[in-house]
Amino acid sequence: MKRYILALDLHDDDELIRVYDNWHRNVWPEIQRSIIDSGIRHMAIYRFANRLCMLMETTDDFTFEKKAAADAANAVVQEWEALMWKYQQPIPGSKLGEKWVLMDKIFELRAFDENERHAT
């Protein structure tokens, strides 16, 4: 299992953010299927103001390249992405045309109980 954290910004407009939140409370079934089919086993999106943070847990064979190719060939995904782009904007520091930006992990803490510690 692999874990990725990505970031993206929304346009800083309360009404657009409200509508974007509503879309994500009712994600199209075809979009959910495409996410699962790509090897993503868990996805969550968090928002603070207009900043989004996405957590993805994937199968070991997941790649962003395979997902991008499948998305490009899926008309419903392309429709969804065009619709979502009305609300989204590139995060500062992203490359031209880049939407979700992969974040670097800079800290991690794992707490183990005594049984787990002795089992490793």
Secondary structure as UniProt FT lines:
FT   STRAND          2..10
FT   HELIX           14..25
FT   HELIX           29..37
FT   TURN            38..39
FT   STRAND          40..48
FT   TURN            49..50
FT   STRAND          51..58
FT   TURN            60..61
FT   HELIX           64..72
FT   HELIX           75..85
FT   TURN            86..87
FT   STRAND          88..89
FT   TURN            92..93
FT   TURN            96..97
FT   STRAND          101..102
FT   HELIX           114..119
//
